[in-house]
Structures are given as C-alpha cells and as structure tokens.
Amino acid sequence: MNDNPLALHAQNLLEIAETAYLTTIDRCERPQTRAMFNLRNRAQFPNLHSFFAGAHTPYETWFTTNTSSSKMLDLAENRAVSVYYCLPSQFRGLMLGGDMEIVDAPVEKALLWQEGWELYYPLGPEDPDYILLRLRPNSVKYFHQLQRAVLVG
C-alpha cells in the first residue's frame, strides 16, 4: 500500500467526490466534458466498494453509458480521455488521464448494475444500450490547495 500522504488523499477523493467529469475528444478534435456518476463514491454506491477493492490499480475507474451516446462516437475516433474529481470547497482535485477501454462483459455489467438504472437502460443489465467504460490511467495528478503531486506518469 502506498503511504504517500498525497496519494492517500487522492484515493480518498475518489471515494467521496460526488461527480466525475469525463472529457473526450470529438471528431473535430474539440474537448467534450460531461458529468458522470462516480461509481467509486462510497456514500452513493456502497455496494460497489468490494468491486473497486479488486481494481487493477488504486485509480482504476469505471463508468456506465449508453452505446448510443455521443461519448461513444468520440471514443470510436479517439480513446484518449481525462477524468476529473474535485471538492471545490477544499481546493482538492484529482485528474486521471489515459486511454479508455470499452467493456461489454456480462459479468462486469451485472456487478456494476444498480437498482433504478432502468430509467437509463429499460431492459436492465442485458440492455444493448448499456455499456461499461474502464480507465486504467497512465497519468494521475493530485492537487490540494497549493500542493501538487504527480502520482502516476
């Protein structure tokens, strides 16, 4: 386990930030940012803690989205993304960067599925419009007040 205090603060931010901001690059090479569920947030998604405890890296991040979404069109052209988590009131931020993976695996889709998501995916975890995105970042930067740490990359 990493005992770097800033790394520990960064990992904590993953678990408490309310929202994750995902930026993709569209076909015109313009950044496109949108708010996403932070599935690592322990308060919002307590049943997913064990899923993330088995993550490949401490900063591995997963998202759900619709296969019909504009971000999927962006990812078809360019897998490079940035994800940002923040607590503005504390001047804390965590930026992850790398290439997004598209995961269409029934086991992972079932493990991440949450009650109520029928609103987005009416057919449940088998809905063809339900897909997973995984980021195993090759760049991790943490900001806290005037401190900055490059934790990966």
Secondary structure, 3 states (H helix, E strand, C coil): CCCCHHHHHHHHHHHHCCEEEEEEECCCCCEEEEEEECCCCCCCCHHHHHHHHCCCCCCCEEEEEECCCHHHHHHHHCCEEEEEEEEHHHCEEEEEEEEEEEECCHHHHHHHCCCCHHHCCCCHHHCCCEEEEEECCCEEEEEECCEEEEEEC
